[in-house]
C-alpha cells in the first residue's frame, strides 16, 4: 500500500508538568508526547478501559463477553499482586490463566510477610540462614514452604470429607470434574483473605485455570496428599471443558496478558476455536527474536488464527511491576 505523506498529521507534543500530577493526566500526555513505549502504554490504558466498559455493560455475563487475564506467579511475590486482586474484586476479568506459584505466593502472603532485599545479595549466605531470593524480594522459608504446608494439607482433608458427603462417591470417581478451577475456589472460600486473589475468584466464581498445577509448592502438597489417598487427582481435562464451554460461542473475547509461557498460550489457544481474540493487550520483557511464546508479538498470533486480523492489539515492552501500577492507578482510581 502506497504511503500518503499527508496522513501523518498528529504532532508530537512536549510534556507540560504544570498541568498537575494525576496518573490519568500523565497517561493522557503520554498519548500526545510519543516517546516510543509511552504511546503504547497510553493506548493500552484506553483499550483496558474499553474492556472494562464492555464487561460492565454486559453485567459480567460470561456467555456474552470474556475478559481474559493471564500472568506469571512471580508478580504475586511483589505488591503488583494488588493489581490482580483489585481487577478481580471489580470483576474486570471473568476468566484467568496463571501458574501454580500464584497459589503459593497468594496463600503465603495472606498469612506471612515477604521482605525487601536486593538483586546483589549473596545467595549462598541466604541459603545458609533459611532465606530465599526472588529477584529483589526475600522470602523466609517460614513464610513460604512451612506456612503453605501448614495451611493447605488440612484444607485438602476438609475438601475430601465434604466431597464424600456431597457426592456419595469414593475412589477416583470422587475427583472427577475437580480441576484446578475448583481447587482455587475451594482454597479461596476456606483460607482466602480479602487481600488475596483466590478470595475474590471464589466470591465471584471467576474461573482461574492453572494448567501447570503441579509446578509449584501447592503442586508438591497435592503430590503428598496423593501418597495418603492414592485415588486423589486433579482433573485437568475438566478445566479444559470449562474453557471450551466458555469460549466456543461467546460474543466477544478480550485479553490482558502479562508475560508468556503456558498462561499466555492457554488464552490464545482456546480463542483460536472462535477465530481469535477480539482485542488484546500484551506486556512483556522478552525480545521477539528469541522465538519463544514470551517474545512472540500478538501479530504472530494472527498467523495461527488466535488473534483476529482486524482486532485492535498492542504490545507494551517493559517491566509489569512498573507498568501495571501505572495502569491500575488510572483504571481503578
Backbone torsions as a table, in degrees:
resi	resn	phi	psi	omega
1	UNK	NA	129.7	-178.8
2	UNK	-71.8	139.6	178.6
3	UNK	-75.0	143.3	172.6
4	UNK	-105.2	107.3	-177.9
5	UNK	-55.9	-28.3	-177.3
6	UNK	-76.5	-10.4	-177.5
7	UNK	-76.2	-16.6	179.2
8	UNK	-89.3	84.4	-171.3
9	UNK	-123.4	7.1	178.1
10	UNK	-98.9	115.2	-174.4
11	UNK	-78.2	147.5	171.2
12	UNK	-74.4	130.5	-175.9
13	UNK	-117.4	132.3	178.1
14	UNK	-67.8	151.3	173.0
15	UNK	-63.7	141.4	174.5
16	UNK	-120.4	99.9	-174.0
17	UNK	-79.3	0.4	175.8
18	UNK	-82.9	-6.2	-176.3
19	UNK	-82.4	-1.1	-179.4
20	UNK	109.2	167.4	-169.8
21	UNK	-116.3	22.0	178.8
22	UNK	-70.1	152.2	179.0
23	UNK	-62.5	-39.4	179.0
24	UNK	-59.2	-46.1	-179.7
25	UNK	-64.1	-37.6	179.0
26	UNK	-64.1	-47.0	179.9
27	UNK	-65.6	-36.0	175.5
28	UNK	-60.1	-41.5	178.8
29	UNK	-70.7	-32.9	175.9
30	UNK	-58.4	-37.9	179.6
31	UNK	-63.4	-28.5	-178.3
32	UNK	-94.3	-24.5	-170.7
33	UNK	-85.1	-19.1	-172.6
34	UNK	72.4	-145.7	179.6
35	UNK	92.1	29.2	169.1
36	UNK	69.2	-101.0	-176.9
37	UNK	-68.2	-28.6	-179.9
38	UNK	-57.4	-44.4	179.1
39	UNK	-62.0	-40.8	179.4
40	UNK	-64.2	-40.9	-179.0
41	UNK	-64.0	-40.5	177.8
42	UNK	-63.6	-40.9	178.4
43	UNK	-66.1	-39.8	177.9
44	UNK	-60.2	-41.5	177.5
45	UNK	-58.2	-46.8	-179.1
46	UNK	-63.2	-40.6	-179.8
47	UNK	-67.3	-40.6	179.6
48	UNK	-67.5	-37.9	175.8
49	UNK	-64.0	-36.4	177.2
50	UNK	-66.1	-41.7	176.1
51	UNK	-59.9	-42.2	179.9
52	UNK	-63.0	-43.0	178.9
53	UNK	-64.0	-42.0	-179.2
54	UNK	-61.3	-46.5	-176.1
55	UNK	-71.5	-32.1	175.9
56	UNK	-67.1	-41.8	179.8
57	UNK	-63.7	-32.0	179.9
58	UNK	-90.2	7.1	178.1
59	UNK	64.2	28.7	179.2
60	UNK	62.5	22.4	-177.2
61	UNK	-75.2	111.5	-175.4
62	UNK	-71.8	-10.8	174.7
63	UNK	-80.5	-15.8	-179.5
64	UNK	-107.0	-36.7	-178.6
65	UNK	-145.6	138.1	171.7
66	UNK	-118.1	122.4	168.7
67	UNK	-108.1	108.4	-177.3
68	UNK	-86.1	145.6	171.2
69	UNK	-130.8	126.1	173.8
70	UNK	-129.2	142.9	-179.1
71	UNK	-161.8	156.5	176.8
72	UNK	-87.3	160.3	-174.2
73	UNK	-65.3	-31.8	-170.2
74	UNK	-55.1	-34.2	-178.1
75	UNK	-66.2	-22.2	-179.9
76	UNK	-77.8	-8.4	171.9
77	UNK	-83.5	-6.8	-179.6
78	UNK	-115.9	174.3	177.6
79	UNK	-66.4	-10.8	176.4
80	UNK	-61.7	-20.6	172.8
81	UNK	-49.5	-32.6	-179.4
82	UNK	-60.9	-30.1	176.7
83	UNK	-63.8	-45.0	-178.4
84	UNK	-67.9	-40.4	178.6
85	UNK	-59.6	-49.1	-176.9
86	UNK	-65.5	-38.6	-178.1
87	UNK	-66.9	-35.1	177.2
88	UNK	-78.0	-35.6	176.3
89	UNK	-57.3	-41.1	-179.7
90	UNK	-86.8	-1.1	-179.8
91	UNK	57.6	35.8	176.4
92	UNK	-68.2	-31.0	176.0
93	UNK	-119.7	142.9	-179.2
94	UNK	-123.1	13.6	168.7
95	UNK	-156.2	136.5	-172.8
96	UNK	-128.5	140.0	172.8
97	UNK	-124.8	125.4	-176.7
98	UNK	-151.4	-168.7	-177.0
99	UNK	-114.9	165.9	-173.3
100	UNK	-58.3	-35.1	-178.3
101	UNK	-61.6	-20.7	174.3
102	UNK	-58.0	-46.4	177.4
103	UNK	-61.5	-43.4	179.8
104	UNK	-54.5	-57.2	-174.9
105	UNK	-71.3	-36.5	-177.2
106	UNK	-65.7	-42.9	178.8
107	UNK	-72.3	-45.9	-178.0
108	UNK	-58.7	-46.6	-175.9
109	UNK	-75.2	-13.6	173.4
110	UNK	-70.3	-20.7	-174.4
111	UNK	-125.0	-19.3	-179.4
112	UNK	-137.8	162.2	-179.8
113	UNK	-96.1	146.3	160.2
114	UNK	-98.4	165.9	-172.3
115	UNK	-133.7	155.4	175.3
116	UNK	-69.3	136.4	173.6
117	UNK	-135.3	-140.1	174.9
118	UNK	-156.7	160.2	179.1
119	UNK	-67.3	-21.3	-172.5
120	UNK	-90.1	-0.3	-179.2
121	UNK	-61.0	150.5	179.5
122	UNK	-79.9	114.2	-174.1
123	UNK	-70.3	-29.3	176.5
124	UNK	-66.6	-44.6	177.9
125	UNK	-62.9	-41.0	178.2
126	UNK	-59.4	-46.1	-177.6
127	UNK	-63.0	-31.8	-178.1
128	UNK	-72.2	-18.1	-180.0
129	UNK	-115.4	19.3	173.9
130	UNK	74.3	28.5	177.7
131	UNK	-115.9	142.6	178.9
132	UNK	-118.3	148.4	-178.0
133	UNK	-114.2	128.4	173.3
134	UNK	-119.0	93.9	-173.0
135	UNK	63.8	-118.2	177.6
136	UNK	-107.9	24.0	174.6
137	UNK	-109.4	135.4	178.5
138	UNK	-103.6	129.4	-176.3
139	UNK	-120.2	105.1	174.8
140	UNK	-65.3	146.1	-178.6
141	UNK	-59.0	-35.5	179.1
142	UNK	-68.7	-17.0	177.1
143	UNK	-92.8	0.3	-176.7
144	UNK	-130.5	-92.2	-174.5
145	UNK	-58.1	-43.9	-175.4
146	UNK	-66.7	-44.9	-177.6
147	UNK	-71.7	-35.8	179.5
148	UNK	-64.5	-44.8	178.5
149	UNK	-62.8	-43.0	-178.8
150	UNK	-64.5	-34.9	-176.6
151	UNK	-85.0	-40.5	-166.3
152	UNK	-84.6	-42.1	-175.4
153	UNK	-59.0	-45.2	176.7
154	UNK	-63.5	-34.2	179.7
155	UNK	-67.6	-37.7	176.4
156	UNK	-61.7	-37.5	175.6
157	UNK	-63.2	-42.9	178.9
158	UNK	-62.5	-43.8	-179.6
159	UNK	-61.4	-43.3	179.8
160	UNK	-61.5	-46.7	179.8
161	UNK	-60.9	-42.7	-178.4
162	UNK	-66.6	-39.7	179.9
163	UNK	-67.1	-37.7	176.7
164	UNK	-61.4	-44.5	-179.1
165	UNK	-67.2	-38.7	-175.3
166	UNK	-79.3	-36.0	-173.4
167	UNK	-101.2	-24.9	-174.9
168	UNK	71.1	9.6	-178.7
169	UNK	-95.2	169.6	177.9
170	UNK	-147.1	172.9	178.6
171	UNK	62.2	-150.8	-177.5
172	UNK	-64.1	-29.9	-179.9
173	UNK	-61.3	-26.5	-179.1
174	UNK	-60.3	-28.4	-172.8
175	UNK	-105.9	3.6	176.3
176	UNK	-63.9	129.0	-178.6
177	UNK	87.4	-4.6	-179.3
178	UNK	-97.4	94.3	-178.4
179	UNK	-102.7	-166.8	-179.7
180	UNK	-66.1	-29.5	177.8
181	UNK	-61.0	-47.4	178.3
182	UNK	-65.3	-39.3	179.6
183	UNK	-60.0	-45.4	179.4
184	UNK	-60.5	-44.8	-179.5
185	UNK	-63.2	-42.3	-179.5
186	UNK	-65.8	-42.4	178.0
187	UNK	-66.2	-41.4	179.8
188	UNK	-63.5	-40.4	-179.4
189	UNK	-68.3	-33.1	-171.8
190	UNK	-96.8	-39.0	-176.6
191	UNK	-130.1	4.4	177.2
192	UNK	-70.2	143.6	174.8
193	UNK	-113.4	163.6	-172.4
194	UNK	-66.0	-12.8	175.5
195	UNK	-97.5	17.7	-177.3
196	UNK	-117.2	154.0	178.1
197	UNK	-65.5	-44.7	-173.8
198	UNK	-67.0	-28.1	177.8
199	UNK	-61.1	-49.3	-175.5
200	UNK	-75.6	-30.7	174.6
201	UNK	-62.1	-43.4	179.6
202	UNK	-69.3	-43.2	-177.0
203	UNK	-62.0	-42.7	-177.1
204	UNK	-98.2	5.0	-179.1
205	UNK	53.1	47.1	176.8
206	UNK	-88.4	118.9	178.9
207	UNK	-62.7	125.0	173.5
208	UNK	-117.7	104.2	-177.7
209	UNK	-94.2	135.6	178.4
210	UNK	-124.5	88.8	-175.3
211	UNK	-60.0	-35.1	178.5
212	UNK	-98.9	58.0	-170.3
213	UNK	-64.7	-22.0	-179.5
214	UNK	-87.0	-6.5	-171.7
215	UNK	-91.3	67.3	-180.0
216	UNK	171.8	-177.4	-178.8
217	UNK	-65.0	-39.3	176.3
218	UNK	-61.6	-39.2	176.4
219	UNK	-58.9	-38.7	177.5
220	UNK	-65.3	-37.3	177.7
221	UNK	-65.8	-38.9	177.2
222	UNK	-63.8	-39.9	178.0
223	UNK	-63.7	-43.4	179.6
224	UNK	-65.7	-35.6	178.0
225	UNK	-64.5	-34.5	178.6
226	UNK	-67.3	-27.2	178.0
227	UNK	-65.5	-28.0	178.5
228	UNK	-87.1	-39.9	-179.1
229	UNK	-122.3	97.1	-169.1
230	UNK	-66.8	-17.5	178.8
231	UNK	-88.5	-4.4	-177.9
232	UNK	-68.9	138.0	174.0
233	UNK	-159.1	158.8	172.0
234	UNK	-98.5	122.6	-175.6
235	UNK	-83.3	85.4	-176.3
236	UNK	-66.7	-28.5	178.5
237	UNK	-72.5	-21.7	172.4
238	UNK	-65.8	-36.0	174.1
239	UNK	-60.3	-44.9	-177.9
240	UNK	-64.4	-34.5	177.8
241	UNK	-64.5	-40.7	178.0
242	UNK	-62.7	-45.1	179.0
243	UNK	-63.6	-38.7	177.4
244	UNK	-62.8	-46.8	-179.0
245	UNK	-62.7	-37.8	179.7
246	UNK	-68.7	-41.6	-167.3
247	UNK	-84.8	-36.1	-163.6
248	UNK	-55.0	-47.5	-173.2
249	UNK	-115.9	9.9	-176.8
250	UNK	-64.4	144.1	-175.9
251	UNK	-70.2	-44.5	-176.1
252	UNK	-135.0	137.9	-180.0
253	UNK	-136.9	116.5	-179.4
254	UNK	-120.2	165.7	-179.0
255	UNK	-151.6	143.2	161.7
256	UNK	-113.2	119.0	-178.1
257	UNK	-121.7	125.7	179.0
258	UNK	-113.2	123.0	-177.8
259	UNK	71.0	179.9	-174.6
260	UNK	-118.6	-136.0	178.4
261	UNK	70.3	-154.3	-172.2
262	UNK	-64.6	-33.1	-178.0
263	UNK	-65.1	-49.7	178.7
264	UNK	-63.8	-43.6	-174.6
265	UNK	-63.6	-35.7	-179.9
266	UNK	-64.0	-32.4	178.1
267	UNK	-68.3	-54.1	-175.5
268	UNK	-72.2	-28.7	179.3
269	UNK	-61.4	-50.7	-177.2
270	UNK	-69.7	-27.4	-178.4
271	UNK	-76.5	-12.1	176.1
272	UNK	-67.9	-23.4	-178.3
273	UNK	-77.1	-7.4	173.9
274	UNK	-119.8	25.0	176.6
275	UNK	71.6	19.1	170.2
276	UNK	109.8	164.8	176.8
277	UNK	-67.5	151.8	177.7
278	UNK	-88.0	-26.0	172.6
279	UNK	-163.4	155.6	-178.2
280	UNK	-158.8	142.6	171.2
281	UNK	-116.4	131.4	-179.0
282	UNK	-126.3	130.6	176.9
283	UNK	-118.2	125.9	-177.3
284	UNK	-151.9	154.5	170.8
285	UNK	-107.0	-1.8	-175.0
286	UNK	-82.0	140.0	176.4
287	UNK	-77.6	145.9	-178.1
288	UNK	-65.2	-30.9	-172.8
289	UNK	-74.6	-3.9	177.3
290	UNK	-79.7	-8.2	174.0
291	UNK	75.2	5.0	-178.1
292	UNK	-89.5	166.8	176.0
293	UNK	-64.4	-32.9	178.2
294	UNK	-63.4	-35.4	180.0
295	UNK	-85.8	-19.4	-175.6
296	UNK	-64.1	126.6	176.5
297	UNK	-79.1	162.3	-174.8
298	UNK	-64.0	-27.8	179.0
299	UNK	-62.9	-28.3	176.8
300	UNK	-64.4	-34.7	-179.5
301	UNK	-64.7	-23.3	177.4
302	UNK	-61.1	-39.4	-178.0
303	UNK	-66.6	-20.9	179.0
304	UNK	-96.9	-1.2	-176.9
305	UNK	76.7	18.0	-177.4
306	UNK	-98.7	-8.2	175.7
307	UNK	-137.3	128.0	178.8
308	UNK	-64.4	138.5	-177.4
309	UNK	-55.4	-35.3	-177.7
310	UNK	-91.0	-0.3	-174.2
311	UNK	-70.6	131.5	173.9
312	UNK	-65.0	135.3	179.5
313	UNK	-153.5	154.7	179.5
314	UNK	-147.6	138.3	173.8
315	UNK	-111.8	119.6	179.3
316	UNK	-105.8	116.0	179.8
317	UNK	-84.6	123.4	178.1
318	UNK	159.9	175.7	-177.3
319	UNK	-78.3	118.7	-178.0
320	UNK	-63.3	-25.1	178.9
321	UNK	-71.1	-14.3	172.7
322	UNK	-97.3	-46.3	-171.5
323	UNK	-73.3	-41.7	-177.7
324	UNK	-64.1	-41.4	176.2
325	UNK	-62.7	-35.7	177.0
326	UNK	-64.9	-46.2	178.5
327	UNK	-63.3	-44.4	-177.9
328	UNK	-64.4	-35.1	-179.4
329	UNK	-61.6	-33.6	177.3
330	UNK	-83.2	-50.8	-174.6
331	UNK	-63.8	-41.1	-175.8
332	UNK	-100.1	-4.7	-174.9
333	UNK	-72.7	NA	NA
